[in-house]
Amino acid sequence: MPVQFLIIIIFLPSLVHDLQINQYLGHANRKLMRNTCFFIALLLFLASCDQVIFTEPQPTGVRPLDEIPAQFRGVYTDTDHDTLRVYDNSFLYTGNGLSGNQPVYLSDSAVIKEYRDRYFLNIRLQAGEDSYWLTYLLQSSFEGRRLEVYAMDPDNIVNLARLQEITSKIRDVSMGEHQYHLFSPRKRDYKKIIGDSIFSRMIRFDKTEALP
């Protein structure tokens, strides 16, 4: 499900006012499905991958950052040689089949939080009058030369069961043909969520250029 992450991040902020999201994700470039679904159905939503969603940006009770931390800023490439540019308050993903993508800016629809030395990117998902959030864990390694993105993968039955032991699922939410698992963990639950490695790695980027 690696591709899932980016498509949602790139297209979702401009689609949050209606459920046309299914149309966009359904026609997105299938190239991104090569690795199995991913980090924002960067496609066919991703033809039937479920998602774990939350009632508010995660972790709760943590203030959003005003800008993207310096360690994440730079120009990166993924294994398909597509490019991710991360600036102080926005990021842009471009490459073959990804023309027309718009920058995603930190806003009330895209929020970054820091908790226990971990960084969490939250993207708002709007369904009618209801708002939900997709949450991704960002990790910088090799002295900032690598950026890895982790998500709660509902296809990982073991991790999903662990998550439900830590915090009970509120309910399932249906949007079009897709099913979402809605959770609302407490701030203190994240010590165990992080310790139990509930997040699974979805995609890796290698830095090719630093940005201020």
BAFI-566403 format. One record per residue: residue in three letters; chain; x, y, z of N, C-alpha, C, CB in turn. Coordinates in steps of 0.05 Angstrom, whole numbers, plus 5000, padded with zeros to 4 digits. Glycine has a CB too. Example, Ala and Ser with C-alpha at 12.3 -4.5 7.8 and 13.67 -1.06 7.14 Angstrom:
aa	ch	npx	npy	npz	capx	capy	capz	cpx	cpy	cpz	cbpx	cbpy	cbpz
ALA	A	5264	4886	5156	5246	4910	5156	5264	4934	5156	5226	4911	5181 $
SER	A	5257	4955	5142	5273	4979	5143	5258	5001	5157	5282	4988	5114 $
// end
This chain:
aa	ch	npx	npy	npz	capx	capy	capz	cpx	cpy	cpz	cbpx	cbpy	cbpz
MET	A	5016	4976	5000	5000	5000	5000	5017	5025	5000	4982	5000	5023 $
PRO	A	5042	5024	4991	5059	5048	4991	5048	5071	4976	5085	5040	4980 $
VAL	A	5037	5067	4954	5027	5088	4937	5004	5103	4948	5020	5077	4910 $
GLN	A	4989	5090	4965	4966	5102	4976	4973	5127	4991	4953	5083	4995 $
PHE	A	4994	5127	5005	5001	5150	5022	5003	5175	5006	5028	5145	5036 $
LEU	A	5019	5174	4984	5024	5199	4970	5000	5210	4955	5046	5195	4951 $
ILE	A	4984	5193	4944	4960	5203	4929	4942	5217	4948	4946	5180	4915 $
ILE	A	4938	5207	4971	4920	5220	4990	4932	5246	4998	4915	5202	5014 $
ILE	A	4958	5246	5003	4970	5271	5012	4970	5292	4990	4999	5265	5021 $
ILE	A	4974	5284	4966	4976	5303	4944	4949	5313	4935	4991	5290	4920 $
PHE	A	4930	5295	4933	4904	5303	4922	4883	5309	4943	4894	5281	4904 $
LEU	A	4886	5298	4967	4865	5300	4986	4858	5328	4995	4871	5284	5009 $
PRO	A	4878	5345	5001	4871	5372	5011	4853	5387	4991	4896	5387	5016 $
SER	A	4855	5382	4966	4838	5397	4947	4812	5382	4941	4853	5401	4921 $
LEU	A	4809	5358	4953	4785	5343	4948	4767	5340	4973	4792	5316	4937 $
VAL	A	4775	5351	4995	4762	5346	5020	4733	5354	5021	4777	5359	5042 $
HIS	A	4724	5369	5002	4696	5379	5004	4676	5360	4993	4694	5405	4990 $
ASP	A	4684	5338	4981	4665	5319	4970	4677	5291	4967	4653	5329	4944 $
LEU	A	4661	5273	4959	4670	5245	4957	4680	5239	4929	4649	5226	4964 $
GLN	A	4688	5260	4914	4700	5255	4888	4727	5242	4891	4702	5281	4872 $
ILE	A	4736	5241	4916	4762	5228	4922	4763	5200	4910	4767	5227	4952 $
ASN	A	4741	5186	4911	4741	5158	4900	4747	5158	4870	4714	5145	4906 $
GLN	A	4736	5179	4856	4741	5180	4828	4771	5185	4822	4724	5202	4815 $
TYR	A	4782	5204	4837	4811	5211	4833	4828	5187	4839	4819	5235	4850 $
LEU	A	4823	5174	4862	4840	5152	4870	4836	5128	4852	4834	5145	4899 $
GLY	A	4812	5125	4841	4806	5103	4824	4819	5104	4797	4777	5100	4821 $
HIS	A	4825	5129	4787	4837	5132	4761	4867	5139	4762	4822	5153	4746 $
ALA	A	4877	5140	4787	4905	5148	4789	4923	5127	4776	4913	5151	4818 $
ASN	A	4947	5136	4769	4966	5119	4755	4972	5093	4769	4992	5134	4752 $
ARG	A	4968	5070	4756	4971	5044	4768	5000	5037	4773	4959	5024	4751 $
LYS	A	5017	5052	4762	5045	5046	4767	5052	5044	4796	5062	5068	4754 $
LEU	A	5039	5061	4812	5045	5062	4841	5035	5038	4856	5033	5087	4853 $
MET	A	5021	5020	4843	5011	4997	4857	5031	4974	4855	4984	4988	4845 $
ARG	A	5053	4979	4842	5072	4958	4838	5081	4945	4863	5096	4970	4823 $
ASN	A	5084	4959	4885	5094	4948	4910	5072	4937	4928	5110	4969	4924 $
THR	A	5048	4935	4918	5024	4925	4933	5004	4947	4939	5031	4911	4959 $
CYS	A	4995	4959	4953	4978	4982	4953	4994	5007	4960	4954	4979	4974 $
PHE	A	4998	5026	4974	5015	5041	4992	5005	5068	5001	5039	5045	4979 $
PHE	A	5027	5084	5014	5029	5108	5031	5009	5128	5024	5056	5120	5030 $
ILE	A	4989	5125	5009	4968	5143	5003	4956	5135	4977	4977	5170	5002 $
ALA	A	4947	5112	4974	4939	5102	4949	4950	5120	4929	4909	5099	4946 $
LEU	A	4974	5130	4931	4984	5148	4911	4972	5137	4886	5017	5150	4910 $
LEU	A	4943	5116	4892	4928	5107	4868	4902	5091	4869	4944	5092	4854 $
LEU	A	4896	5074	4854	4871	5061	4852	4860	5057	4881	4874	5034	4837 $
PHE	A	4855	5072	4896	4851	5073	4925	4852	5047	4936	4825	5086	4934 $
LEU	A	4868	5048	4934	4883	5029	4919	4865	5006	4918	4910	5023	4930 $
ALA	A	4850	5007	4898	4831	4987	4892	4825	4970	4915	4839	4971	4869 $
SER	A	4814	4979	4935	4803	4963	4956	4820	4958	4980	4796	4938	4945 $
CYS	A	4840	4976	4984	4855	4975	5010	4839	4990	5030	4884	4987	5006 $
ASP	A	4835	4979	5054	4822	4993	5075	4842	5012	5088	4810	4974	5096 $
GLN	A	4832	5030	5105	4849	5049	5119	4842	5051	5148	4848	5077	5105 $
VAL	A	4862	5056	5165	4857	5063	5193	4856	5094	5194	4880	5052	5212 $
ILE	A	4834	5104	5205	4830	5133	5207	4825	5141	5236	4807	5142	5189 $
PHE	A	4827	5167	5242	4824	5176	5269	4805	5200	5270	4852	5184	5280 $
THR	A	4795	5205	5295	4776	5226	5299	4788	5254	5298	4761	5222	5325 $
GLU	A	4815	5256	5303	4829	5281	5303	4858	5276	5297	4825	5296	5330 $
PRO	A	4874	5298	5291	4902	5294	5285	4916	5280	5309	4916	5321	5280 $
GLN	A	4934	5262	5302	4948	5246	5322	4977	5256	5327	4949	5217	5313 $
PRO	A	4987	5252	5351	4973	5244	5375	4955	5266	5386	4993	5234	5397 $
THR	A	4933	5259	5399	4915	5280	5411	4930	5294	5434	4889	5267	5421 $
GLY	A	4922	5319	5438	4934	5333	5460	4962	5344	5455	4934	5317	5485 $
VAL	A	4971	5341	5430	4998	5351	5423	4995	5374	5403	5015	5328	5410 $
ARG	A	5008	5396	5408	5005	5420	5391	5019	5416	5364	5017	5444	5405 $
PRO	A	5006	5423	5342	5018	5421	5315	5043	5439	5313	4998	5428	5293 $
LEU	A	5062	5430	5297	5085	5446	5291	5079	5468	5271	5108	5428	5281 $
ASP	A	5093	5490	5273	5088	5513	5255	5102	5509	5228	5098	5539	5268 $
GLU	A	5122	5491	5227	5136	5486	5202	5148	5458	5202	5159	5507	5198 $
ILE	A	5155	5448	5179	5167	5422	5176	5196	5423	5187	5166	5412	5147 $
PRO	A	5203	5404	5205	5230	5405	5217	5252	5404	5196	5233	5381	5236 $
ALA	A	5274	5418	5201	5296	5421	5182	5307	5394	5173	5318	5437	5194 $
GLN	A	5306	5374	5191	5318	5348	5184	5304	5334	5161	5318	5330	5208 $
PHE	A	5278	5342	5155	5263	5330	5134	5265	5345	5107	5234	5327	5142 $
ARG	A	5274	5370	5108	5274	5386	5084	5296	5377	5065	5279	5416	5092 $
GLY	A	5288	5378	5039	5307	5370	5019	5293	5358	4995	5327	5350	5030 $
VAL	A	5309	5349	4975	5299	5336	4951	5305	5306	4953	5311	5349	4925 $
TYR	A	5285	5290	4949	5288	5261	4952	5278	5247	4927	5272	5251	4977 $
THR	A	5287	5222	4923	5277	5205	4902	5269	5178	4915	5297	5201	4879 $
ASP	A	5248	5166	4903	5240	5139	4912	5251	5118	4893	5209	5137	4914 $
THR	A	5243	5093	4897	5254	5072	4880	5245	5073	4851	5246	5045	4892 $
ASP	A	5223	5089	4846	5214	5093	4818	5226	5118	4806	5184	5094	4818 $
HIS	A	5244	5131	4820	5258	5155	4811	5239	5179	4809	5272	5150	4785 $
ASP	A	5217	5178	4823	5200	5201	4826	5212	5219	4848	5170	5194	4833 $
THR	A	5204	5245	4848	5217	5264	4865	5198	5276	4886	5229	5287	4848 $
LEU	A	5208	5277	4910	5194	5290	4933	5210	5313	4942	5189	5270	4956 $
ARG	A	5198	5337	4941	5211	5361	4951	5198	5371	4976	5210	5384	4929 $
VAL	A	5213	5373	4998	5203	5380	5024	5214	5407	5032	5209	5359	5045 $
TYR	A	5197	5427	5036	5205	5454	5043	5197	5459	5072	5191	5476	5025 $
ASP	A	5199	5484	5081	5194	5490	5110	5164	5488	5117	5204	5517	5117 $
ASN	A	5146	5493	5097	5118	5491	5103	5101	5477	5082	5107	5519	5107 $
SER	A	5115	5462	5064	5100	5448	5043	5117	5426	5031	5092	5468	5020 $
PHE	A	5105	5409	5015	5120	5388	5001	5106	5383	4975	5123	5362	5018 $
LEU	A	5121	5373	4955	5111	5368	4928	5123	5342	4917	5118	5391	4909 $
TYR	A	5106	5325	4907	5114	5299	4896	5109	5299	4866	5099	5275	4909 $
THR	A	5130	5294	4850	5128	5295	4821	5143	5272	4809	5140	5322	4811 $
GLY	A	5136	5266	4783	5150	5245	4769	5134	5235	4746	5156	5222	4788 $
ASN	A	5142	5214	4733	5127	5203	4711	5099	5195	4719	5142	5178	4699 $
GLY	A	5079	5205	4704	5052	5199	4710	5041	5215	4733	5049	5170	4716 $
LEU	A	5056	5234	4744	5048	5250	4767	5046	5279	4760	5066	5246	4791 $
SER	A	5044	5286	4734	5042	5313	4726	5017	5327	4736	5044	5316	4695 $
GLY	A	5019	5352	4742	4995	5367	4752	4992	5366	4782	4971	5356	4739 $
ASN	A	5009	5352	4796	5007	5352	4825	5012	5380	4837	5026	5331	4837 $
GLN	A	4998	5386	4858	5001	5412	4871	5015	5409	4897	4973	5426	4875 $
PRO	A	5030	5430	4906	5043	5428	4932	5022	5425	4954	5060	5454	4938 $
VAL	A	5029	5410	4975	5013	5408	4999	5024	5425	5021	5010	5378	5008 $
TYR	A	5009	5444	5030	5018	5463	5051	5008	5455	5078	5009	5492	5044 $
LEU	A	5024	5460	5099	5014	5457	5126	4990	5475	5130	5036	5463	5147 $
SER	A	4968	5464	5140	4943	5479	5143	4925	5464	5162	4929	5483	5115 $
ASP	A	4900	5471	5162	4881	5456	5179	4873	5429	5166	4856	5473	5184 $
SER	A	4884	5424	5143	4880	5398	5129	4905	5381	5128	4869	5402	5101 $
ALA	A	4928	5392	5135	4953	5378	5135	4969	5387	5159	4969	5383	5108 $
VAL	A	4973	5369	5178	4984	5377	5204	5008	5358	5211	4963	5376	5227 $
ILE	A	5029	5370	5222	5052	5354	5232	5054	5358	5262	5079	5362	5217 $
LYS	A	5057	5336	5276	5061	5337	5305	5086	5322	5313	5036	5326	5320 $
GLU	A	5098	5330	5336	5121	5316	5346	5115	5305	5374	5147	5335	5347 $
TYR	A	5120	5280	5379	5115	5268	5405	5135	5246	5410	5086	5257	5407 $
ARG	A	5149	5247	5433	5169	5227	5441	5190	5223	5419	5155	5200	5448 $
ASP	A	5199	5245	5407	5220	5244	5386	5210	5231	5361	5245	5230	5397 $
ARG	A	5184	5229	5357	5172	5218	5332	5156	5240	5319	5155	5193	5338 $
TYR	A	5154	5240	5293	5139	5260	5278	5116	5247	5263	5158	5275	5258 $
PHE	A	5093	5259	5265	5068	5248	5254	5056	5268	5234	5049	5241	5277 $
LEU	A	5052	5259	5210	5038	5275	5190	5009	5266	5188	5052	5272	5162 $
ASN	A	4991	5285	5191	4962	5280	5191	4949	5294	5167	4949	5289	5218 $
ILE	A	4933	5279	5152	4919	5289	5129	4889	5286	5134	4928	5275	5103 $
ARG	A	4874	5308	5131	4846	5307	5136	4830	5294	5113	4835	5335	5141 $
LEU	A	4811	5278	5120	4793	5265	5101	4765	5274	5107	4796	5234	5102 $
GLN	A	4752	5287	5088	4725	5298	5092	4705	5280	5079	4723	5327	5082 $
ALA	A	4684	5273	5094	4662	5257	5083	4636	5271	5091	4663	5227	5094 $
GLY	A	4625	5287	5073	4602	5302	5080	4608	5322	5101	4579	5284	5088 $
GLU	A	4594	5321	5123	4599	5340	5146	4618	5328	5166	4572	5346	5160 $
ASP	A	4627	5304	5162	4645	5291	5181	4674	5293	5171	4637	5261	5184 $
SER	A	4692	5298	5190	4721	5299	5185	4735	5276	5199	4733	5326	5193 $
TYR	A	4753	5263	5184	4770	5242	5196	4799	5248	5188	4761	5214	5186 $
TRP	A	4818	5233	5200	4846	5238	5195	4861	5213	5189	4858	5252	5219 $
LEU	A	4878	5214	5169	4898	5193	5163	4924	5202	5176	4901	5188	5132 $
THR	A	4938	5184	5188	4962	5191	5203	4986	5174	5194	4958	5187	5233 $
TYR	A	5009	5187	5189	5033	5174	5180	5056	5182	5198	5039	5182	5151 $
LEU	A	5073	5163	5203	5097	5167	5220	5121	5172	5201	5103	5143	5238 $
LEU	A	5135	5195	5205	5158	5202	5189	5183	5197	5205	5156	5232	5181 $
GLN	A	5202	5184	5191	5228	5178	5205	5251	5185	5187	5229	5149	5213 $
SER	A	5269	5202	5198	5294	5209	5184	5317	5193	5195	5299	5240	5187 $
SER	A	5334	5182	5177	5356	5166	5186	5381	5172	5169	5349	5136	5185 $
PHE	A	5403	5159	5176	5428	5163	5162	5435	5192	5160	5427	5150	5134 $
GLU	A	5433	5206	5183	5440	5234	5185	5424	5251	5166	5470	5239	5181 $
GLY	A	5399	5244	5163	5381	5260	5146	5381	5252	5116	5388	5288	5148 $
ARG	A	5397	5232	5109	5399	5225	5081	5376	5206	5072	5425	5211	5076 $
ARG	A	5360	5197	5090	5338	5179	5083	5313	5187	5098	5345	5150	5090 $
LEU	A	5290	5186	5084	5264	5192	5096	5246	5168	5092	5252	5218	5084 $
GLU	A	5236	5157	5113	5218	5134	5112	5191	5142	5122	5229	5110	5127 $
VAL	A	5170	5131	5109	5142	5137	5117	5129	5112	5126	5127	5150	5093 $
TYR	A	5117	5113	5149	5103	5090	5161	5073	5096	5164	5115	5082	5188 $
ALA	A	5057	5075	5162	5028	5078	5165	5017	5054	5181	5014	5081	5138 $
MET	A	4993	5057	5191	4979	5035	5204	4966	5019	5181	4958	5044	5225 $
ASP	A	4977	4996	5175	4968	4980	5153	4947	4960	5162	4992	4965	5140 $
PRO	A	4921	4964	5154	4900	4947	5163	4902	4918	5151	4873	4958	5155 $
ASP	A	4919	4915	5131	4924	4888	5120	4942	4872	5138	4935	4890	5092 $
ASN	A	4956	4886	5157	4973	4872	5176	4955	4864	5200	4997	4890	5185 $
ILE	A	4944	4840	5199	4924	4831	5219	4935	4832	5247	4915	4803	5212 $
VAL	A	4961	4825	5250	4973	4824	5277	4974	4852	5289	5001	4812	5276 $
ASN	A	4984	4871	5273	4986	4899	5283	4958	4911	5288	5001	4916	5263 $
LEU	A	4939	4905	5271	4912	4915	5275	4900	4904	5301	4894	4908	5251 $
ALA	A	4905	4879	5307	4896	4867	5332	4910	4880	5356	4901	4836	5332 $
ARG	A	4936	4886	5353	4950	4899	5375	4939	4927	5380	4980	4901	5368 $
LEU	A	4932	4941	5358	4921	4968	5361	4894	4967	5376	4917	4981	5333 $
GLN	A	4878	4946	5370	4852	4944	5383	4855	4936	5412	4835	4924	5368 $
GLU	A	4878	4924	5419	4883	4918	5447	4890	4943	5463	4905	4897	5450 $
ILE	A	4904	4962	5449	4913	4987	5461	4890	5006	5463	4936	4999	5445 $
THR	A	4874	5009	5442	4851	5027	5441	4829	5015	5424	4860	5055	5429 $
SER	A	4806	5014	5434	4784	5001	5420	4776	5016	5395	4760	4998	5439 $
LYS	A	4769	5000	5375	4758	5013	5350	4731	5024	5356	4757	4992	5327 $
ILE	A	4726	5049	5347	4700	5062	5351	4679	5049	5333	4701	5092	5346 $
ARG	A	4685	5048	5307	4667	5036	5288	4680	5034	5261	4640	5052	5286 $
ASP	A	4667	5021	5242	4676	5022	5214	4661	5044	5200	4671	4994	5200 $
VAL	A	4675	5058	5182	4663	5080	5167	4665	5072	5137	4677	5107	5173 $
SER	A	4642	5074	5123	4641	5067	5095	4640	5093	5078	4617	5050	5088 $
MET	A	4657	5094	5058	4656	5117	5039	4658	5105	5011	4680	5137	5043 $
GLY	A	4636	5106	4997	4635	5093	4971	4639	5063	4974	4656	5106	4952 $
GLU	A	4659	5053	4959	4665	5024	4960	4685	5017	4981	4674	5015	4933 $
HIS	A	4695	5037	4996	4717	5033	5014	4708	5033	5043	4738	5054	5010 $
GLN	A	4723	5018	5059	4717	5015	5087	4740	5026	5104	4712	4985	5094 $
TYR	A	4734	5041	5124	4754	5052	5142	4750	5043	5170	4754	5083	5140 $
HIS	A	4772	5040	5185	4770	5031	5213	4776	5056	5230	4790	5008	5220 $
LEU	A	4756	5065	5245	4758	5090	5261	4767	5085	5289	4732	5105	5261 $
PHE	A	4790	5099	5297	4800	5096	5324	4803	5124	5336	4827	5081	5324 $
SER	A	4805	5125	5363	4810	5150	5377	4828	5145	5401	4783	5163	5386 $
PRO	A	4854	5139	5396	4872	5133	5419	4878	5158	5435	4899	5122	5408 $
ARG	A	4884	5154	5460	4893	5175	5478	4922	5181	5474	4886	5169	5507 $
LYS	A	4931	5204	5483	4959	5212	5480	4977	5191	5493	4964	5240	5492 $
ARG	A	4969	5182	5517	4986	5163	5532	4987	5136	5517	4975	5159	5560 $
ASP	A	4968	5130	5500	4969	5104	5485	4992	5103	5466	4943	5100	5470 $
TYR	A	5003	5126	5458	5024	5126	5438	5050	5115	5447	5028	5154	5427 $
LYS	A	5055	5115	5473	5079	5102	5483	5079	5073	5475	5081	5105	5514 $
LYS	A	5056	5060	5478	5053	5031	5471	5051	5027	5441	5029	5019	5485 $
ILE	A	5037	5046	5427	5034	5044	5398	5062	5045	5385	5016	5067	5387 $
ILE	A	5079	5063	5395	5106	5065	5384	5123	5041	5392	5119	5091	5394 $
GLY	A	5120	5033	5418	5136	5011	5428	5129	4985	5415	5133	5008	5457 $
ASP	A	5104	4981	5407	5095	4956	5395	5098	4956	5364	5067	4950	5402 $
SER	A	5110	4978	5354	5114	4980	5325	5089	4976	5309	5136	4960	5316 $
ILE	A	5067	4989	5317	5042	4986	5303	5043	4998	5275	5019	5000	5319 $
PHE	A	5060	5018	5271	5063	5030	5244	5082	5012	5227	5075	5058	5246 $
SER	A	5074	5008	5202	5090	4992	5184	5102	5010	5162	5073	4970	5171 $
ARG	A	5127	5004	5154	5140	5021	5134	5126	5017	5107	5170	5014	5131 $
MET	A	5120	5040	5094	5106	5040	5069	5123	5049	5046	5082	5058	5071 $
ILE	A	5141	5068	5050	5157	5077	5027	5183	5090	5038	5142	5098	5010 $
ARG	A	5204	5090	5021	5230	5101	5029	5239	5121	5008	5251	5079	5034 $
PHE	A	5250	5143	5017	5261	5163	4999	5290	5168	5007	5244	5190	5000 $
ASP	A	5307	5172	4987	5335	5179	4992	5340	5208	4983	5354	5159	4977 $
LYS	A	5354	5223	5000	5358	5251	4995	5380	5255	4974	5366	5266	5021 $
THR	A	5374	5272	4955	5394	5279	4934	5404	5308	4937	5382	5274	4907 $
GLU	A	5389	5324	4952	5397	5352	4954	5384	5364	4980	5388	5369	4929 $
ALA	A	5400	5380	4994	5389	5393	5018	5376	5419	5010	5412	5398	5038 $
LEU	A	5355	5427	5026	5341	5452	5022	5341	5467	5049	5312	5447	5011 $
PRO	A	5341	5494	5047	5341	5510	5072	5315	5508	5087	5348	5539	5067 $
// end
